[in-house]
Every structure is written in structure tokens, then in C-alpha cells.
Amino acid sequence: MSSLGRVVRVDRPSPGLIALSLHAAHGDEVLVLGPRATAFGVGLVPRRPRGAAADAFTQGLRRRLTGASVSRVDALGGVLCVTLVGSTVPDASAPVRTRAFLMAERRSGGLWLVVDERVVLTTHPAAPCPAGPHEDDDSRVSRAELVTQGDTLVRAVTGELIEGARRTLAQSLQKSLKRLTRKRDAILADAERGARAGALRAEADLWLAHGAQLKRDPHGGGAIDVLDFHADPPRPRRLTLRHDETPASRAAQLYKQARRMQRGAQVAEERWAMTEAQLDRVRELYAMAGSAETHDEVERVAGEAIALGVRELDDALDDRTRGHRRQAEASRRGGGRLPYRRFESTTGQPIWVGRSARDNDELTLRHAKPHYLWLHVEGRSGSHVVVPLGRGAVASSELLIDAATLAAHFSGATDERVVEVMHAERRYVVKPRGYAPGAVRVDRHKTLVLRREPARLAALLAREARI
């Protein structure tokens, strides 16, 4: 068999497939090599299989095999061997004419690249390298056999990829369902706490009706025994008062708490409805993932889940199941999991909120530019909040309040009605050596005294870019 062609590209669409793109006088083809027992073989296909971006092993193959010619392909029982001539040795001043063997072993599923009888690359360092073919071995695979076997091999590998992608997608959606269910139940508990508003109003009414009967003790506190006419049937009840309170101030405080609980219950009901709608959509995607049969169907469901903002897919979904379009997006974002949650202000501008102490460091020190706005609740633990701004731009008052509202919500000051939030340009936030994760020093900042607005917070939480 004459040379199959010159290697112009090397890819590894999946761990179970190597693809050598060949250029020859009769046209371009792709030699595919599968090392795994479930998809073991070698063949020729007309088009390059698409899949994962090049890893370190693939890049090593590219450096050594690009420009080499495939002289023969051998099948030695459980070993496949592609012989190449004229590969370029890395770091050499000029191409070196040499012979290389790219081998795959069924038993271990390993791949080896042998140059001048020396293993230079392998996926299985602990496994012994199989022996290559001899010139007189009757083990050559004909071109006709390669053409016949190529499509079969690619279909087998593609089937594995689809099954793996479908399983990963379904598992991620299942995790999302569990998380959203917990979120819905927690919101429901918040809504049920609104039922206490009536009891608080009833106690306030009693203070206004019987406050004149209060008798102070030597320490300034006091108590009165009343008949609670709000109970059915009415029953005796003792009301107590601190030394720094009066019946009128106590009643005013109770009425205020009741109003706040009622507003919180209304917000919780709205959030519950939104979360329930999210659950319904994720359930639909979960069913679609289970019935997907092709790579395009799996990718379409994954695309909808990513657009919806299912955060579990950020880490779990392998690049090869997303396709090149989403690989490019991941590359643009730096790939992998983002260290912050993304919200949209009431004016439409993005706000980033750190996920954890270590993520706060990543957000502030790596993702935020020096001229971005940085916020944090003063004197409390909590998330770093970053507002991306253009150079020289100043945040509007509405944007500043939105960002401060999120900083207060994702902090240890959750029970305080009034919160002090410091804000500064990111350039004034530094992390001295030895500081704990998330701890920083702010050299210059201003302080905003924020009064919480439940309606504003609910609107911001509803605008989270990822559910």
C-alpha cells in the first residue's frame, strides 16, 4: 500500500478516538484510530470528527506528526500501529527524517507514540509499550479495509459520546431539580412566616389598649396581665416590656414588624411562583434529555439548559458535548466555572456577586478590572460585589443602590434593616500577604447607608442570569 497521505492536522475528538487529517493527491481523508475495547479499530472517513479541544497529549502529537506521511497501517491482534515517516522533531532547527509509530492497545486502551524506538508520548505511562510491526509481517490493513472500517468505528465512538453526554446532562438537570426544590421549600417557609403578622398586630393592639396599666419593676422593666380578646376563646396573657421601651414604642415596633413580615410574605409568594416555573422548565428539559438519541438532540437540550442558566452544567458538561460554538464561549470566558453569580440591575447593567470566600478573591483579583466598582458590607462577612463599568464611567444612584442591596443580601447582615455598604474602585482593593481567603484591605472608599427594600431585592433576584 502506498502512502495514505501527509498529516496536516491531529485531533482527539474524544478519549477514545485519534483523528489524523491527511492530504494526498487523490484527495483529503481522515485516518481514525480507536484504542478502547468498546470501539477498537482503525479506518478512513471523509470528514474530521468534531469534539473536544486539543489537550496536552494531542498538542504533543501535533508537534511531532504534522508534516509526516502515513506509510502503512498494521493490525497485530490486539494492537494497532500507524507507521509515519518524515515527522518533525520538536525544537529542531530543521525537519528530521525519521520513522514514528502511533500505536493503540485494546487491553489497556492506551496510546503510544514511538520515535526512533523511544516512547515520547503515551496516555498510559504505567503500561508497557506494545511491540511494533516488522517489514515482513503479514499484518497490513488494506485501503479498502480502512474505508470499510472507518464509518463503523466513528459510529461506535459517537454512540459512546452521545450516551456519556446524555448521562452527564441528565445528572446535571437532576441536581438542578433537587436544588430548585430545596429553594422552593425554603421560600415557602418564608411565606408561611408571614402568618405571624396577625399575631404581632394583636399584641400591639393589646399594648395600646392596656398600656396604662403597666407597672415598672425596680430595674425599669415591666409587665401587665391582660385578657387576650383576639384568642378564641379569650384567655389570660402576660405582656412584658424592657426598661428602654414604652407601651406606645413597643406597639409601634410590633406594627412595623408585622408590615415587614407581610411585605416579605408577598415577595416570597412571587419568588415561589418564579421558582415553580423554573422547576417546570427543568423537568421538561430532564425528560427531553432522557429521550435524546442523537448528538444534535443532546446538544440542543444542553443549549437550552445553558441559556436557562442551569449552573450545574458549568462544571459537569464536558466541552465535547457542547460543540465548538459553546467551546468558543467557554474559551472567551476563561473556561470552566465562573466564581460569581450574575444579576441585572433595574437599569439593565450587570452586577457580579462572589459565590464563596475563595471565589471572592477570584472575582476581585482576577475578573474585576481596576476601574470597576467594588462593594462590600462594612464590618461583616459576605460576598464581594463588582459592577463592570467603562473607564471613567460613574455608577448611577439606582445602579449603586441595586449593587448595595445585593451586597447586603449576600452578607452576614441579613437581619438588619439599615446596613452600611462601602464602595470603591477596584484599584483601591488589595490583598496583603497572609490574609485569609476573601479578606482584603480597602485603601480608599465611601460608605452608603442602605435601607433595605424588599421589592427591589425581589426584582434583582428575579433577574439572576443563572437559576
N, C-alpha and C positions, 0 to 999 in steps of 0.2 A: 504494500500500500504506500503510495507517495505521500508527501507531506499534506496534512489536512489544512494547513494554513498558518499564518503568523498571528500570534496573540496580540490583540490590540487593547484588550480590557480584561480584567479579572474581577469577578463579583462573587459574593457569598450571600445569595438571597435569604438563606436560612442556614442554621447549623447543619442541616442535612443535605446541602447542595452547594457545589462549586460550579461556577459558570465561566468558561474561557471563551470570550468573543474572538472569533477567528476571521481573518481576511485572507481570501485566496482568489486565484484567477477566475475560478468558476462561480464566485460569489461569496457573500458573508454568511457564516453559520456560527452556532454556539455549541461548544462541547460541554456537556453537563456531566458531573461526577457526583454520585451519591454514596457516602460512606456508611450510612446506617443500615442495620439489618432489615428494618421495615421498608426501606427504599434504597436498596443497594444496586448499583449498576452504573453504566456509562453509556452515553449516546449523543446524537446530534439533533438539535432542534433549530428551526429557522429564526426564532426570536429569543432575545435575552429575557429570562425570567426576572420579574421585578420583586424587590423585597427589601431587606434591611440595608442600612447604610454600612459602608466598609468598616469592619473592626480592625484591630491591630494585626490579626493573622492575615486578613485579606489585603491589607496595605503592604504587608511583607511580601505576599505573593506578587502583588502588582510591581513592586520594585524589582523583583528578581525574574519575573516571567514575561513582562511586556517586551515585545520585540522578538521573543523566541518562536521557533517553528515547532509545531507538533509533528513528530516524525512517525510515531506509532502508538497504538493503544493495545494493552495486553490484559487478559483476564486469566489470573493464575489461581483458580479455585476461589478461595475467599479473599483474594487480593486483586485489586485493580491498579494498573500502572499506566500513567501517561508519560511518554518519553518526549522531552523537549530538547532542542539543540539551538545554541546561539543565545542563551539567556544573558542578560546584562547583570554583572555583579555589582551590587550597591557600592557607592563610594569609589568606584574605579574611575580612572581618568578616561577610559575608552571601553566600549563593549568587549567582553571577553568571550571567545568561542568556547563553549563548554556544554556538557550534557547534564541534564537535570531529570529527575524522576519525581512526579507527583503521584503519590500512592494513597490508596484507601483500603482499610481492612474491615471486613464485615464483623468479625468477632468483637473487636473493641470499638468500632465506629470511628476510629482515629484517621487523621490525615497527616502525611509526612511529605516534606519537600527535601529531596536529597540532591545535593550538588557536589560533584566530584567525590562521591562515596562518603559524604559527610551530611548528617542531618542538620539543616539550617533552620527549619521551621517545623513545628508539629502542634497538633491540638491535644496530644496525649503524651506528655513528657515521661510519664512513668512506664508506658508500654514500650516493648521492644519494637524497633522498626522492622517491618517485613522485608524479605529479600526481593530484589528487583528481577526482571527477566533477563535471559541470555539471548544473544543474537540467534541461536539455533533453536530456541524454544518455539514449539508449535502452539503459541497462545495468543497470537494476534487476533484482534477483533476487526472484521472487515468493515468497510464503509457502509455496506448495505445493512449489516447488523447494527451498526451505530445509529443509522437513520431509523430503523425499526424500534430500537430500544429507547430512543430519546424521549418521545412523547409519553411512553409508559412510565418512565422514571419521573418526569416532571409532574405527571398526573398524581403519582403516588405521593410525592413530596408536597404538592399543592393540597392534596387531601389532608395530610398531616397538619399543614399550616392552617387550613380552614378550621379543622377540629380544635386545634390549640387556640386559635383566635376566638372561636365561638365560646369555648370554655372560659377563657380569660374574661371575655366581655360579659358573659352570664354571671360569673363570680363577682365582678365589679358591680354590676347592677344589683345583685342580691345584697351586697354590702351597703349599697346606697339605699336600698329599700329598708334595711334594718336601721340605718342611721336616721332616715327621714321618719320612720315610725317612732323612734325614741324622741325625736324633735317634736313631732305632733303631740305625743303624750305629755311632754313637758309643757308645751303651750296650753294644752287642755287643763293641766293642773294650775297654770297661771290664771286661766279664765275662771276656774272654779273658786279661786281665792277672792274673786270679785263678789262672791256671795256674802263675804264678811262685811261689805259696805253697809248693809242694812243693820247689822248688829252694832257697828260703830255709831251710826246715826242715832240708834235707840239709846245708847249710853250717853251721847251728847245731849239728847232731849232730857234725860234724867238729871244731868248736871244742871241744866238751865232751870228745870222745874224745882229741884230740891237743894240747889247750891247754898241757899241762905241758911240751911240747917247745919252746915259744916262747922265742926268744932276742931280746932287745931290742937295737936299734942305739943309737948314741950320742945320737940325738935322741929316744929314748924309744919310737919305733915298733918294729914287729917283724913277722916273717913266719915261716911254717913251711911246709915241703913235705910233703904227705901223699899217700896213695893214696886217691882218692875211690871208696869202695866202693859208692856209690849209682849211679855210672855203669855202663853196660853196653856193652862190658866195663869193669872198673875202670881208671882212668887217673891219672897223677900230676897234682897240683894244688897251686898255691901260695896260701896264705891270708895276707892282710896285716891289720895291726892299727895303729890310730892310737895316739899316745902317751898319750891320755887314756882308753884302753879296756883292759879285761882280757878274756881269753877268755870268762869267765863273763858279763860285761856284754854282750859282743858277741853271744854266743849268745842271751841274753835279749832283746836288741833284735831279732834276726832272728826269733825265735819270735813276738814281738809284731807285727812287720810281716807275718808270714805269717798270723796270726789276722786282722789288719785286712784284708788282701787277700782272705781267704776270705769274711769278712763282706761286704766290698764287692762281691764276685762274686755273692753271694746276693741282695743288694739290686739289683744290675744285672740279674739274671735276672728279678726281679719287675717292674722298670721296663720291661724289654724286652717282657714279656708284655702289660703295660698299653698300651705304645705300639703293639704289633702289633694289639691290639684297636681302638685308636683309628684306625689305618690302615685296618682292615677297614671300620669305620663310615664313614669319609670316602670310601672307594672306593664304597660303596653310595650315598652322597649324590651323588657325582660322576656316577654312572650315572643316578640319578633326575633330576638337573639337565639332563642331555643329552636326556632323553625328555620333559621337561615341555612341555606345549603350551598351557596357559592361565596367566593371571596368578595364579590361586589355587594352581595346582600349583607354580609358581616360588616363590611366597611361602611355601608350606608347607615346601618343601625349605630355603629360606633360614632359616625359623624354626627348623627342626631343627638346622641348622648353627650358628646363633647360640646355641641352647640347649646344644649340644655344646661351644661355646666356640671355634669356628674364628676365630682372631684376625684372619685376612686379610680377613674380611668387615667389620671395624670401619671400615676406610677405603674399601674398594673398593665396597661395596654402596650404591648411591645410595638416598636416602630414598624416592624414588617407587616403588621396587621392594619396599620393606618394608611399605608400607601405613601407615595412620595410627596403628595401635597401636604399631608399632616407632618411628615418628617421635616419638610422645609419650615413649617410653622414652629415645630419644636426646636429646630436649629436656631431660628430667629429669636426665640425666647430664651435660648441657652439650654434648651432640652430639659427633660425631667420635670420634677415637681416645683411649683412656684412657692416661695416662702411666705407669701402673703395672700390674703383674700382681697378680691376686687369688688369695689362698690362704685356706684354712680351717684354723684351729688344731685340735689334738686335742680341745679343749673346744668347738669349733663356732663360734668367733668369727673375724671376718675379719682378714686381715693383708695389707697392701698393700706391694708391693716395686717400687721405681722401675726403669724399663727402661734408662735411659741417664743421662748427666750432666745433660743439659738436662731430661729427664723427672724427675730427682730434684728439680730446682728447682721444676718444675710441681707435683709431688706435695706437697712440703714447704710451699711458699709459697702455693699456691692451693687445694689439695684438703684438706689437713690442718687441722683446727680447733685453736685454741690449747691445748685440754685433751687432745688426742690424744697417745698415747705415740709417741715418735720414737726410732729405734735406728740405730746405725752402728758398724762395726768401728773400733776405735781405731788411728790411725796408718796405715791402709791405704785404698786406693781401693775403692769398692764402692757398692752400691745403698743408697739411703735406704729404711728400713723404717718403716712407720707402722701403728699399731694403733688403729683407731677405738674410743674409749671414751666412755661417758656422762660428763657433767660431774660431777666429784667421785669418779668410779669409779677403782679401783686395779686394775691388771692382776694376775691370779693368777700364782703362780710358774710353773705349767705354761704359761700363755699367754706369759709373759716369756721362758721358755726356747725356746718354739716360734719366737717372733719373732727372738730372738737367733740361733737355728740358721739361719734363712733369711738373716739379715744376714751371717753368716759364710760361708754357701754362695755368696752372690752378692757376693763381695768378692775382694780380691787375696790373702787368707789361706787359699786353698783347700787348701794342703798342710800347714797347721799343725793339730796335734791339739788344742791348747788355744789359745783365741782370747779376747781381751779385747773386749767389746762395751759401748759406752757407750749409756746410755738416759736420756731426759729428756722432760719435757713439751714439746710443740711450741712453746710460747710462749717458751722459752729458746733456740730455734734462730733465728739471724739471718743475713742475707747482706749483709755490708758492700759498699759500692760498689766496683767494680773486681775483685771476686772472680771466679774462673773458673767456668764452668758446673758445677754440682754442689757447689762448695766453699761451706761455711758455717762460722759460728762458733757454738759451743755454750757459753753463759754458765754454766749450772749443769747438772751431770749426775752420774750414778752409773755405776759400772763393774761389769759382770758378767763373771766369769771362766768361760767356757763350755768344757766338754769335749764334743767332737763325739760325737753318737750317730747312726750310720748308719741305724739302724732308724727313729728319729724323723724324720730328714731324708727318708727314702723315703716315710714316711706323709704328710708335709707336701706333698711334690712331687706325690703322687698325688691330693691334694685341691685342686690348682690349678683355679680356676674356668674357665680357658680353656686349651684344649690348644695 
